[in-house]
Amino acid sequence: MDQLNAHPLRIACVGLPGSGKSTVGRHLARRMGLQFIDSDQVIEQRIGCSIREFFEREGEDAFRDIEQLVIDELTQGPPCVLSSGGGAVLRPANRQSLHERSHVVYLHSIPEEVFRRLRHDQNRPLLQVADPLARLRDLYLARDPLYRETAHFIIETGRPSVSTLVNMIFMQLELAGVMDAPVASGSKP
């Protein structure tokens, strides 16, 4: 853990699409008094269109190239809470950047739970298929080991409220000594 505590306070959320990375990350950042950054939003600003449009036009490999550059930059930036795209862990360079330069929280969700949350979402390119639940199960099988390899903390999302999940993450960070007690006790829920 010494290497982990050597860098600025940077928390990265990883997990399946729809696991709550952006929502939980935004609330965690607010609670910790840190900037919140969604890597997908940064990518969309760079490419000038939605990720879905870029995916359709340029393909997944071109998207992953841009994503790798953005993850590399963001994990070297100022303290923040970072929400990465669900597939960011597919590239070894991203796993290494995230793991070595931030405290990585894997928001673990089972495919059925994610499907319940995303069944009406039309903006996720990898889920625009005939059977999105089967697609989520495939993504889970392929990515769960990569999320676990990248993570320092695993939080079971299940059905707790966002504030409960934020409290669980906050407690894990405190227990791991990531945050000093005065920062933790001075935080606002």
VOTORDO-694641 format. One record per residue: residue number from 1; chain; x, y, z of N, C-alpha, C, CB in turn. Coordinates in pm, whole numbers, plus 50000, padded with zeros to 5 digits. Glycine has a CB too. Example, Ala and Ser with C-alpha at 12.3 -4.5 7.8 and 13.67 -1.06 7.14 Angstrom:
residues 2
R 1 A 51319 49431 50780 51230 49550 50780 51320 49670 50780 51131 49553 50905 .
R 2 A 51285 49775 50708 51367 49894 50714 51290 50003 50787 51408 49940 50572 .
//
This chain:
residues 189
R 1 A 50081 49879 50000 50000 50000 50000 50085 50126 50000 49908 50000 50119 .
R 2 A 50215 50118 50030 50299 50237 50032 50301 50305 49896 50440 50203 50075 .
R 3 A 50315 50227 49789 50315 50283 49654 50181 50352 49628 50341 50173 49548 .
R 4 A 50074 50293 49674 49941 50348 49652 49923 50482 49720 49835 50251 49701 .
R 5 A 49978 50498 49839 49961 50623 49912 50060 50732 49868 49978 50598 50060 .
R 6 A 50148 50700 49774 50250 50794 49731 50199 50899 49632 50365 50719 49669 .
R 7 A 50083 50877 49571 50033 50972 49471 49919 51056 49525 49987 50897 49345 .
R 8 A 49882 51163 49450 49770 51246 49495 49643 51162 49511 49745 51361 49394 .
R 9 A 49553 51212 49594 49429 51139 49618 49346 51136 49491 49348 51204 49734 .
R 10 A 49348 51022 49426 49274 51002 49303 49199 50871 49318 49369 51002 49176 .
R 11 A 49069 50875 49307 48985 50756 49319 48931 50725 49180 48868 50776 49423 .
R 12 A 48940 50602 49135 48885 50563 49005 48779 50456 49025 48998 50512 48911 .
R 13 A 48663 50476 48963 48555 50378 48968 48555 50297 48839 48417 50447 48990 .
R 14 A 48556 50165 48853 48548 50075 48738 48430 49981 48759 48681 49995 48718 .
R 15 A 48382 49923 48649 48272 49829 48657 48196 49824 48526 48177 49865 48771 .
R 16 A 48102 49733 48520 48020 49717 48400 47946 49846 48366 47920 49602 48419 .
R 17 A 47909 49862 48239 47821 49974 48205 47695 49965 48291 47785 49973 48052 .
R 18 A 47658 50075 48352 47536 50076 48434 47555 50032 48577 47434 49989 48371 .
R 19 A 47681 50010 48619 47705 49966 48757 47700 50083 48856 47841 49897 48767 .
R 20 A 47692 50205 48805 47680 50321 48892 47806 50405 48903 47640 50277 49027 .
R 21 A 47902 50383 48813 48031 50453 48824 48015 50604 48823 48123 50412 48709 .
R 22 A 47937 50656 48731 47920 50803 48722 47838 50857 48838 47854 50841 48589 .
R 23 A 47727 50794 48868 47639 50842 48975 47709 50836 49110 47510 50760 48979 .
R 24 A 47764 50720 49142 47833 50704 49270 47958 50792 49273 47871 50555 49293 .
R 25 A 48031 50795 49163 48152 50876 49156 48125 51024 49180 48219 50859 49022 .
R 26 A 48018 51075 49120 47981 51217 49137 47951 51247 49284 47858 51252 49048 .
R 27 A 47873 51159 49349 47840 51178 49491 47963 51164 49581 47732 51078 49534 .
R 28 A 48050 51067 49548 48172 51048 49626 48261 51171 49615 48247 50921 49578 .
R 29 A 48275 51224 49495 48358 51344 49474 48304 51461 49556 48362 51382 49325 .
R 30 A 48174 51478 49555 48112 51587 49632 48142 51570 49780 47959 51592 49608 .
R 31 A 48128 51447 49828 48151 51420 49970 48297 51444 50009 48112 51277 50004 .
R 32 A 48388 51412 49918 48531 51424 49947 48587 51561 49911 48607 51317 49872 .
R 33 A 48506 51644 49848 48553 51776 49807 48652 51770 49691 48618 51846 49924 .
R 34 A 48636 51671 49604 48723 51653 49489 48647 51680 49360 48782 51512 49488 .
R 35 A 48721 51706 49254 48661 51721 49122 48615 51583 49075 48763 51784 49021 .
R 36 A 48501 51579 49002 48454 51454 48942 48481 51461 48792 48302 51431 48970 .
R 37 A 48539 51355 48738 48566 51348 48594 48514 51215 48542 48719 51364 48564 .
R 38 A 48433 51223 48436 48384 51104 48366 48467 51091 48239 48228 51114 48334 .
R 39 A 48546 50985 48228 48635 50971 48112 48556 50968 47981 48719 50844 48125 .
R 40 A 48436 50911 47982 48356 50908 47859 48316 51050 47815 48230 50823 47880 .
R 41 A 48287 51137 47911 48254 51276 47875 48375 51347 47818 48201 51352 47997 .
R 42 A 48492 51323 47875 48616 51382 47824 48639 51335 47680 48737 51345 47915 .
R 43 A 48618 51206 47657 48636 51149 47522 48538 51215 47425 48616 50995 47524 .
R 44 A 48412 51228 47464 48312 51289 47375 48348 51433 47341 48172 51283 47439 .
R 45 A 48402 51506 47438 48446 51644 47410 48559 51643 47307 48492 51715 47540 .
R 46 A 48650 51546 47319 48764 51538 47226 48721 51501 47085 48865 51437 47275 .
R 47 A 48632 51403 47075 48596 51352 46941 48484 51434 46877 48554 51206 46951 .
R 48 A 48417 51516 46956 48315 51605 46900 48185 51538 46862 48369 51672 46782 .
R 49 A 48161 51420 46917 48034 51351 46892 48013 51249 47004 48033 51280 46751 .
R 50 A 47901 51181 47002 47876 51081 47106 47965 50959 47081 47726 51040 47108 .
R 51 A 47990 50887 47188 48070 50764 47175 47998 50666 47083 48095 50700 47314 .
R 52 A 47866 50662 47094 47789 50572 47008 47813 50603 46860 47639 50581 47041 .
R 53 A 47807 50732 46824 47832 50771 46684 47973 50734 46643 47809 50923 46665 .
R 54 A 48071 50764 46728 48210 50735 46697 48231 50585 46679 48302 50790 46807 .
R 55 A 48173 50507 46768 48181 50360 46762 48131 50312 46626 48098 50295 46875 .
R 56 A 48013 50363 46585 47952 50319 46459 48037 50360 46340 47810 50377 46446 .
R 57 A 48096 50480 46347 48170 50534 46234 48313 50481 46226 48172 50684 46242 .
R 58 A 48382 50476 46340 48526 50444 46341 48560 50305 46394 48598 50546 46423 .
R 59 A 48468 50246 46471 48493 50113 46526 48548 50116 46667 48587 50039 46439 .
R 60 A 48544 50001 46733 48584 49993 46873 48733 50017 46893 48548 49858 46929 .
R 61 A 48818 49967 46803 48963 49984 46820 49002 50131 46823 49039 49912 46708 .
R 62 A 48946 50211 46732 48976 50354 46728 48930 50421 46857 48909 50421 46605 .
R 63 A 48813 50379 46908 48764 50434 47034 48858 50398 47148 48623 50383 47063 .
R 64 A 48901 50273 47154 48988 50228 47263 49124 50301 47260 49010 50075 47255 .
R 65 A 49172 50336 47141 49297 50413 47131 49281 50549 47199 49337 50432 46983 .
R 66 A 49172 50617 47170 49147 50748 47230 49127 50733 47381 49024 50817 47166 .
R 67 A 49050 50630 47420 49025 50605 47561 49156 50584 47637 48934 50482 47579 .
R 68 A 49250 50512 47578 49378 50486 47644 49454 50616 47667 49464 50388 47560 .
R 69 A 49455 50705 47569 49522 50834 47585 49457 50915 47697 49518 50914 47453 .
R 70 A 49325 50917 47700 49252 50994 47801 49276 50937 47941 49101 50996 47769 .
R 71 A 49269 50806 47956 49293 50742 48087 49436 50774 48134 49271 50588 48079 .
R 72 A 49532 50767 48043 49670 50797 48079 49681 50941 48130 49764 50776 47958 .
R 73 A 49620 51034 48060 49626 51175 48102 49555 51198 48236 49563 51265 47996 .
R 74 A 49433 51144 48248 49354 51169 48369 49417 51109 48494 49214 51114 48351 .
R 75 A 49484 50995 48479 49546 50933 48596 49677 51000 48634 49571 50785 48571 .
R 76 A 49719 51099 48558 49837 51178 48593 49799 51320 48633 49935 51181 48477 .
R 77 A 49669 51348 48631 49621 51482 48660 49605 51507 48809 49490 51505 48591 .
R 78 A 49534 51614 48842 49515 51652 48982 49423 51553 49055 49456 51793 48990 .
R 79 A 49417 51564 49188 49328 51478 49266 49185 51488 49213 49332 51516 49415 .
R 80 A 49117 51374 49206 48980 51372 49153 48916 51236 49183 48979 51400 49000 .
R 81 A 48788 51227 49152 48720 51098 49144 48693 51078 48996 48586 51094 49232 .
R 82 A 48742 50968 48942 48736 50939 48800 48642 50822 48776 48876 50909 48744 .
R 83 A 48548 50842 48685 48462 50732 48640 48513 50690 48504 48311 50774 48635 .
R 84 A 48558 50565 48493 48608 50517 48364 48497 50446 48289 48730 50421 48383 .
R 85 A 48514 50435 48158 48418 50360 48077 48423 50213 48115 48447 50378 47926 .
R 86 A 48314 50143 48093 48305 50002 48133 48411 49913 48071 48171 49949 48098 .
R 87 A 48457 49949 47950 48555 49866 47881 48698 49914 47895 48521 49858 47739 .
R 88 A 48721 50015 47976 48856 50071 47990 48956 49965 48034 48855 50186 48090 .
R 89 A 48911 49867 48112 49004 49765 48164 49048 49664 48059 48938 49691 48280 .
R 90 A 48992 49671 47940 49029 49576 47835 49174 49592 47791 48937 49591 47715 .
R 91 A 49225 49712 47802 49364 49739 47763 49455 49728 47885 49378 49879 47697 .
R 92 A 49560 49647 47875 49654 49634 47988 49711 49769 48032 49769 49540 47949 .
R 93 A 49739 49859 47939 49794 49990 47975 49698 50067 48064 49826 50072 47849 .
R 94 A 49568 50057 48037 49468 50125 48120 49463 50064 48259 49329 50120 48054 .
R 95 A 49466 49932 48266 49463 49865 48397 49583 49910 48480 49463 49710 48381 .
R 96 A 49699 49917 48416 49820 49957 48487 49811 50103 48532 49943 49936 48398 .
R 97 A 49770 50193 48442 49758 50336 48477 49662 50355 48592 49712 50418 48355 .
R 98 A 49546 50291 48583 49445 50306 48688 49497 50251 48821 49315 50234 48648 .
R 99 A 49551 50130 48818 49594 50064 48942 49711 50135 49009 49631 49920 48914 .
R 100 A 49807 50180 48929 49927 50240 48987 49910 50386 49026 50041 50228 48889 .
R 101 A 49815 50455 48965 49804 50599 48986 49678 50642 49059 49811 50668 48856 .
R 102 A 49597 50546 49099 49474 50583 49170 49432 50469 49263 49359 50615 49071 .
R 103 A 49337 50501 49349 49276 50400 49436 49153 50352 49360 49239 50459 49581 .
R 104 A 49156 50230 49313 49052 50181 49222 48943 50108 49300 49112 50088 49117 .
R 105 A 48819 50152 49278 48702 50091 49339 48623 50020 49229 48613 50197 49413 .
R 106 A 48609 49890 49243 48529 49812 49149 48387 49807 49203 48587 49667 49129 .
R 107 A 48295 49870 49131 48153 49863 49167 48098 49735 49104 48073 49993 49119 .
R 108 A 48096 49630 49183 48059 49498 49132 47907 49483 49125 48118 49388 49222 .
R 109 A 47859 49461 49003 47717 49437 48979 47703 49312 48895 47649 49559 48909 .
R 110 A 47602 49231 48926 47576 49114 48844 47498 49159 48719 47496 49004 48924 .
R 111 A 47511 49086 48608 47447 49128 48483 47296 49153 48495 47470 49023 48378 .
R 112 A 47227 49072 48574 47082 49088 48587 47047 49221 48652 47023 48972 48668 .
R 113 A 47128 49264 48748 47106 49392 48816 47131 49509 48720 47198 49405 48940 .
R 114 A 47237 49499 48643 47269 49603 48545 47158 49610 48439 47407 49576 48478 .
R 115 A 47112 49494 48395 47005 49490 48294 46880 49560 48346 46973 49345 48254 .
R 116 A 46848 49539 48472 46730 49604 48530 46744 49756 48521 46712 49560 48678 .
R 117 A 46866 49806 48546 46889 49950 48542 46895 50006 48401 47018 49983 48613 .
R 118 A 46945 49927 48305 46974 49979 48171 46875 49938 48063 47109 49936 48130 .
R 119 A 46773 49863 48097 46693 49803 47991 46631 49904 47894 46584 49723 48053 .
R 120 A 46618 50031 47933 46560 50131 47842 46663 50230 47789 46451 50207 47914 .
R 121 A 46790 50209 47821 46896 50303 47781 46938 50275 47636 47018 50292 47876 .
R 122 A 46925 50375 47550 46960 50358 47408 47099 50411 47375 46857 50428 47321 .
R 123 A 47173 50461 47474 47298 50529 47445 47423 50446 47472 47306 50653 47526 .
R 124 A 47407 50318 47494 47524 50234 47521 47548 50142 47401 47505 50151 47652 .
R 125 A 47652 50172 47323 47672 50102 47197 47682 49951 47210 47796 50152 47132 .
R 126 A 47747 49902 47315 47765 49757 47327 47637 49683 47364 47871 49727 47429 .
R 127 A 47533 49758 47404 47408 49693 47446 47298 49706 47341 47360 49752 47577 .
R 128 A 47331 49763 47225 47232 49775 47118 47232 49647 47036 47261 49899 47028 .
R 129 A 47188 49540 47101 47185 49406 47040 47050 49342 47070 47303 49317 47092 .
R 130 A 47023 49230 47002 46894 49162 47018 46869 49117 47162 46885 49043 46924 .
R 131 A 46974 49069 47229 46959 49018 47366 47060 49087 47458 46978 48864 47369 .
R 132 A 47025 49207 47508 47121 49281 47592 47162 49208 47720 47063 49415 47629 .
R 133 A 47071 49129 47779 47108 49057 47901 47217 48954 47870 46984 48987 47962 .
R 134 A 47204 48883 47760 47308 48786 47721 47439 48861 47696 47265 48706 47595 .
R 135 A 47430 48978 47634 47550 49060 47608 47615 49101 47740 47513 49186 47525 .
R 136 A 47533 49143 47839 47587 49181 47970 47654 49062 48039 47475 49238 48060 .
R 137 A 47594 48945 48024 47655 48825 48084 47790 48796 48021 47562 48702 48069 .
R 138 A 47799 48812 47887 47927 48792 47818 48030 48895 47864 47907 48800 47665 .
R 139 A 47986 49022 47873 48076 49128 47918 48127 49098 48060 48005 49266 47915 .
R 140 A 48036 49054 48145 48072 49023 48283 48178 48912 48288 47947 48981 48364 .
R 141 A 48155 48804 48212 48251 48692 48212 48389 48738 48165 48200 48578 48122 .
R 142 A 48392 48824 48064 48519 48870 48009 48586 48974 48099 48498 48928 47870 .
R 143 A 48506 49063 48159 48564 49178 48228 48579 49164 48379 48481 49296 48199 .
R 144 A 48498 49083 48444 48504 49071 48590 48647 49042 48638 48409 48962 48638 .
R 145 A 48719 48946 48577 48857 48922 48623 48948 49045 48604 48916 48802 48549 .
R 146 A 48923 49122 48500 49004 49241 48473 48973 49353 48573 48981 49291 48329 .
R 147 A 48845 49368 48607 48808 49466 48710 48874 49430 48843 48654 49475 48726 .
R 148 A 48870 49301 48876 48928 49254 49002 49080 49274 49004 48894 49106 49024 .
R 149 A 49144 49250 48890 49290 49269 48880 49327 49416 48899 49342 49218 48741 .
R 150 A 49243 49505 48852 49271 49650 48856 49238 49710 48991 49192 49721 48747 .
R 151 A 49139 49654 49060 49083 49717 49181 49167 49699 49306 48947 49661 49207 .
R 152 A 49158 49800 49392 49210 49791 49529 49097 49759 49625 49279 49923 49570 .
R 153 A 48974 49797 49587 48855 49777 49670 48743 49725 49581 48812 49910 49743 .
R 154 A 48664 49632 49635 48547 49582 49562 48425 49611 49647 48558 49428 49530 .
R 155 A 48329 49681 49586 48206 49717 49655 48090 49649 49582 48186 49873 49660 .
R 156 A 48014 49570 49654 47896 49504 49596 47784 49607 49585 47851 49381 49683 .
R 157 A 47738 49633 49464 47636 49737 49447 47497 49687 49482 47637 49787 49304 .
R 158 A 47458 49571 49434 47325 49517 49467 47217 49622 49458 47325 49456 49606 .
R 159 A 47142 49643 49567 47035 49742 49567 47051 49856 49668 46907 49674 49591 .
R 160 A 47169 49873 49730 47179 49984 49825 47163 50118 49754 47315 49979 49899 .
R 161 A 47124 50218 49830 47111 50353 49775 47250 50407 49740 47040 50447 49876 .
R 162 A 47250 50512 49660 47376 50577 49623 47450 50624 49748 47351 50695 49527 .
R 163 A 47377 50685 49842 47444 50735 49963 47504 50621 50045 47346 50815 50049 .
R 164 A 47438 50506 50048 47493 50390 50118 47621 50343 50050 47390 50276 50125 .
R 165 A 47621 50337 49917 47740 50295 49844 47856 50393 49868 47710 50286 49693 .
R 166 A 47825 50522 49867 47928 50623 49893 47985 50603 50034 47871 50767 49878 .
R 167 A 47899 50580 50132 47945 50554 50269 48034 50430 50276 47824 50537 50363 .
R 168 A 47995 50325 50201 48075 50202 50201 48214 50227 50143 48002 50092 50121 .
R 169 A 48221 50303 50034 48350 50334 49971 48433 50420 50065 48330 50406 49835 .
R 170 A 48369 50522 50121 48436 50613 50213 48497 50535 50329 48337 50720 50265 .
R 171 A 48421 50443 50384 48469 50362 50496 48588 50276 50455 48355 50273 50550 .
R 172 A 48581 50216 50336 48694 50135 50288 48820 50220 50272 48658 50068 50154 .
R 173 A 48804 50341 50219 48919 50431 50202 48978 50470 50337 48877 50556 50123 .
R 174 A 48891 50497 50432 48938 50531 50568 49012 50414 50631 48820 50571 50657 .
R 175 A 48953 50295 50624 49014 50177 50684 49149 50145 50622 48921 50057 50670 .
R 176 A 49163 50175 50494 49289 50147 50424 49393 50256 50449 49263 50133 50275 .
R 177 A 49354 50361 50521 49447 50469 50550 49471 50562 50433 49576 50412 50595 .
R 178 A 49381 50557 50335 49395 50642 50217 49371 50788 50254 49296 50598 50108 .
R 179 A 49285 50810 50351 49252 50947 50392 49292 50966 50537 49101 50977 50371 .
R 180 A 49337 51086 50568 49368 51119 50707 49239 51136 50784 49454 51247 50716 .
R 181 A 49240 51106 50912 49121 51119 50995 49061 51258 50992 49154 51083 51136 .
R 182 A 49141 51368 50998 49079 51502 50996 49000 51527 50868 49186 51610 51011 .
R 183 A 49050 51478 50754 48976 51496 50628 48845 51421 50636 49059 51448 50507 .
R 184 A 48850 51297 50684 48730 51214 50691 48627 51273 50787 48765 51073 50734 .
R 185 A 48672 51316 50905 48575 51366 51004 48522 51503 50965 48639 51372 51143 .
R 186 A 48598 51577 50885 48552 51709 50843 48464 51705 50719 48670 51797 50817 .
R 187 A 48444 51588 50662 48363 51576 50542 48215 51589 50572 48389 51444 50474 .
R 188 A 48146 51630 50471 47999 51641 50486 47934 51526 50416 47946 51777 50430 .
R 189 A 47838 51460 50478 47773 51346 50413 47691 51389 50294 47685 51271 50512 .
//
